[in-house]
Amino acid sequence: GATPQFIMDTRNHMPLSVKEAFKDKNILAIGATGFLGKVWLAQLLSQIQTFQKVYVLIRGKGTLTGKARFEQFINNSYVFQTLHENLNGTLQSTLKEKIEVVEGDVNEENLGMSDYWAKQLASKIDVVVNFAGLVDFNPDLRDAFDVNVKGAMNVAAFASKCRQKKLVHTSTCYVAGI
């Protein structure tokens, strides 16, 4: 069979390790309620437990607060079913230790966070991971521009204020157009 290929760190000629890359890091995750964000967060919680804390930016929607939306998707999404089973009743304590939900919106300056949270996170965050994006097939162009362009620019602007100034931007297959 084929030998697995690893991404190499060209400076040290060593395989890159996700566990090592996130070791003791504070992460700001944006768009974690979306398809890719959910899968990434579930994998992070189940397999990459070396991080210090993940701050999950979630906007309120309708009558639900960001925290309520987070609880809803953790408890109802099939992506987290295995995590519920494997942590055998300790998922809530793991979430309290490893996750902090912060209300915000990528369409706004400082990601729509309160001044308190913007200052706190800028001083703590080692890496910003952005999954936010509007992925409808036929969206209103203003809405798509606001989230996919201005939102990404707002994320980059906030990441530049963080202590480590590191940003991982993940996009979907729909951004290139036809």
Secondary structure, 3 states (H helix, E strand, C coil): CCCCCCCEECCCCEECCHHHHCCCCEEEEECCCCHHHHHHHHHHHHHCCCCCEEEEEECCECCECHHHHHHHHHHHCHHHHHHHHHCCCCHHHHHHHHEEEEECCCCCHHHHCCHHHHHHHHHHCCEEEECCCCCCCCCCHHHHHHHHHHHHHHHHHHHCCCCCCCEEECCCCCCCCC
